[in-house]
């Protein structure tokens, strides 16, 4: 199993370091892309030195701020591997996340390139474990009305096939902090699946500096609009 860890970043450094520190030496992660959305120079001047930590690390800076959706797409584009873990720089990924994914991928006919492999627990707050081993597709979407399922579909930090992600992705400039559920809508619309991996956990920070929290009311409104679009598929 070889993955690219593609981390999107904007005006962070210390949190960014923590995001990949537990897996930087794990052979299953053989590339770490840091896609910086044109951070201020005070951050970028430190970020651009990170490849000195490991030959796995590659840093790319946007020429201007592009927003979260485009920055994620570009992080995927710059990845060399077929499979990519999309991570936010304010979250933390450990070896247990990779262990759970590897356990699933050791089964026959896995991995499947039309599946998103989603974590089941964004510790300590967002618990989706009741959906473990569940496959969401067009045949069963009403569970989105469950608050925890709705939250799951607004949380990224999952593993995707690079080619399929780039094939499906479309920009929607109205989607700022609600870009994840927009991408999941596009994924399901293409008749692809969303699988919740048992035991695949990571640490998800909640703080005022997050992109979603900075425009909470707007992002919640847009996420609700996209949820309705998913339910109408």
Legacy VTK file of the C-alpha trace (Angstrom):
# vtk DataFile Version 3.0
C-alpha trace
ASCII
DATASET POLYDATA
POINTS 233 float
0.000 0.000 0.000
1.439 3.335 -1.101
-0.341 6.597 -0.383
0.261 10.264 -0.894
-0.694 12.357 2.109
-1.912 15.588 0.498
-2.241 18.342 3.094
-3.951 21.630 2.340
-2.690 24.600 4.289
-3.283 28.308 4.797
-1.491 30.507 7.331
-0.429 27.631 9.579
2.910 26.154 10.522
2.982 24.514 13.976
-0.328 22.729 13.404
0.881 21.709 9.951
3.932 20.019 11.482
1.733 18.043 13.862
-0.585 16.891 11.068
1.968 14.517 9.516
4.487 13.996 12.339
3.153 10.531 13.311
3.292 9.102 9.776
6.310 10.792 8.220
8.392 7.634 8.762
5.644 5.185 7.813
6.552 3.425 4.533
2.901 3.328 3.511
3.080 7.110 3.110
5.776 7.581 0.492
4.881 11.156 -0.451
3.663 14.171 1.521
2.332 17.050 -0.568
1.804 20.336 1.233
-0.432 22.505 -0.925
-0.236 26.018 0.449
-3.037 28.418 -0.477
-0.750 31.449 -0.645
-0.073 31.832 3.075
1.474 35.007 4.370
5.243 35.177 3.924
5.829 34.727 7.660
4.389 31.212 7.308
5.587 30.402 3.811
9.206 31.203 4.627
9.142 28.347 7.145
6.924 26.007 5.125
9.224 26.085 2.108
12.027 24.641 4.260
10.046 21.519 5.226
11.493 19.260 2.482
14.701 19.323 4.524
12.895 17.107 7.061
12.345 14.262 4.606
12.699 13.510 0.897
9.017 12.526 1.006
7.914 16.126 1.486
7.040 18.341 -1.459
5.681 21.863 -0.974
3.710 23.817 -3.563
2.444 27.382 -3.169
-0.521 28.861 -4.984
0.287 32.097 -6.811
-2.795 33.590 -5.179
-5.392 32.414 -2.673
-7.664 29.952 -4.514
-10.013 28.740 -1.709
-10.319 25.319 -0.114
-11.952 23.423 -2.975
-9.428 24.430 -5.618
-6.542 23.955 -3.208
-7.670 20.368 -2.491
-8.020 19.671 -6.166
-4.517 20.981 -6.836
-3.119 18.914 -3.963
-4.563 15.816 -5.621
-3.248 16.902 -9.017
0.329 17.214 -7.721
0.240 13.763 -6.079
2.239 10.982 -7.710
0.332 7.979 -6.328
-2.923 6.429 -7.491
-4.368 6.796 -3.988
-4.371 9.970 -1.909
-5.238 10.773 1.685
-6.615 14.315 1.646
-5.762 15.989 4.939
-6.337 19.389 6.491
-3.348 20.952 8.202
-5.178 21.398 11.514
-5.827 17.658 11.927
-3.544 14.770 12.937
-3.122 11.392 11.230
-1.600 8.372 12.933
-0.518 4.864 12.020
-3.829 3.451 13.275
-5.584 5.280 10.418
-3.333 3.498 7.941
-3.675 0.153 9.753
-7.460 0.251 9.395
-7.279 1.108 5.710
-4.688 -1.591 5.048
-6.918 -4.171 6.753
-9.755 -3.356 4.343
-7.483 -3.239 1.317
-6.113 -6.697 2.139
-9.499 -8.184 1.264
-10.214 -9.573 -2.228
-11.122 -7.049 -4.936
-9.928 -4.094 -2.861
-9.273 -1.222 -3.269
-12.071 -0.045 -5.557
-11.291 3.138 -7.444
-14.905 4.374 -7.395
-15.057 4.304 -3.582
-14.188 7.060 -1.168
-12.686 5.457 1.965
-13.841 7.579 4.867
-12.751 7.543 8.518
-15.390 6.513 11.046
-14.262 8.726 13.940
-12.942 12.277 13.825
-11.744 12.235 17.408
-12.747 13.442 19.924
-16.006 15.044 18.785
-17.335 13.698 15.490
-18.261 10.051 15.962
-19.534 8.168 12.896
-18.862 4.656 14.176
-22.488 3.597 13.889
-21.953 3.780 10.119
-18.829 1.607 10.114
-18.645 -0.839 7.226
-21.513 0.990 5.540
-21.551 1.746 1.821
-23.430 4.882 0.815
-24.632 4.947 -2.774
-27.677 6.158 -4.699
-29.796 3.306 -3.346
-29.718 4.517 0.270
-29.214 8.218 0.908
-31.973 9.136 3.419
-29.530 8.479 6.270
-28.181 11.950 5.464
-31.057 13.259 7.576
-29.287 11.771 10.594
-27.203 14.632 12.144
-24.080 12.487 12.544
-24.327 11.254 8.951
-24.792 14.838 7.773
-21.632 15.769 9.682
-19.800 12.812 8.132
-20.581 14.090 4.653
-19.204 17.509 5.583
-15.917 16.064 6.854
-13.093 15.279 4.454
-9.769 13.715 5.548
-10.510 10.600 3.534
-8.754 8.453 0.915
-9.619 8.742 -2.775
-8.417 7.501 -6.121
-6.491 10.300 -7.783
-7.772 9.745 -11.319
-11.420 9.437 -10.283
-11.254 12.507 -8.037
-9.864 14.665 -10.836
-12.436 13.242 -13.233
-15.372 14.094 -10.960
-14.238 17.415 -9.446
-15.958 20.598 -10.585
-15.515 24.054 -9.148
-18.452 25.732 -7.433
-17.393 29.178 -6.253
-20.317 29.361 -3.846
-18.853 26.458 -1.894
-16.300 27.836 0.526
-16.137 25.923 3.803
-18.806 23.499 2.540
-16.623 22.219 -0.299
-16.500 18.656 1.085
-20.207 17.898 0.838
-20.154 19.475 -2.628
-17.442 17.022 -3.711
-19.367 14.147 -2.144
-22.450 15.206 -4.089
-20.480 15.095 -7.344
-19.070 11.683 -6.366
-22.463 10.137 -5.670
-23.989 11.792 -8.732
-21.450 9.841 -10.798
-22.841 6.659 -9.184
-19.710 6.158 -7.116
-19.713 5.005 -3.479
-18.764 6.332 -0.073
-17.494 3.665 2.348
-16.997 4.198 6.096
-13.926 2.238 7.194
-14.116 0.428 10.562
-11.486 1.604 13.012
-10.139 4.364 10.757
-9.749 7.278 13.160
-7.854 10.571 13.182
-7.726 13.641 15.428
-9.924 16.525 14.286
-9.327 19.909 15.871
-12.182 22.339 16.435
-11.036 25.935 16.570
-12.046 29.423 15.480
-9.373 29.515 12.777
-10.878 26.706 10.725
-12.218 27.604 7.300
-15.674 26.253 8.140
-15.926 28.110 11.452
-14.914 31.483 10.030
-18.123 31.645 7.976
-20.256 29.256 9.993
-23.717 30.521 9.076
-22.940 30.764 5.366
-21.282 27.362 5.243
-24.088 25.665 7.169
-26.636 27.156 4.760
-24.720 25.954 1.700
-24.147 22.513 3.205
-27.884 22.163 3.781
-28.538 23.114 0.157
-26.157 20.428 -1.081
-27.622 17.854 1.298
-30.999 18.410 -0.367
-29.387 17.968 -3.776
-27.890 14.654 -2.644
-31.246 13.456 -1.313
-32.834 14.281 -4.652
-30.419 12.116 -6.648
LINES 1 234
233 0 1 2 3 4 5 6 7 8 9 10 11 12 13 14 15 16 17 18 19 20 21 22 23 24 25 26 27 28 29 30 31 32 33 34 35 36 37 38 39 40 41 42 43 44 45 46 47 48 49 50 51 52 53 54 55 56 57 58 59 60 61 62 63 64 65 66 67 68 69 70 71 72 73 74 75 76 77 78 79 80 81 82 83 84 85 86 87 88 89 90 91 92 93 94 95 96 97 98 99 100 101 102 103 104 105 106 107 108 109 110 111 112 113 114 115 116 117 118 119 120 121 122 123 124 125 126 127 128 129 130 131 132 133 134 135 136 137 138 139 140 141 142 143 144 145 146 147 148 149 150 151 152 153 154 155 156 157 158 159 160 161 162 163 164 165 166 167 168 169 170 171 172 173 174 175 176 177 178 179 180 181 182 183 184 185 186 187 188 189 190 191 192 193 194 195 196 197 198 199 200 201 202 203 204 205 206 207 208 209 210 211 212 213 214 215 216 217 218 219 220 221 222 223 224 225 226 227 228 229 230 231 232
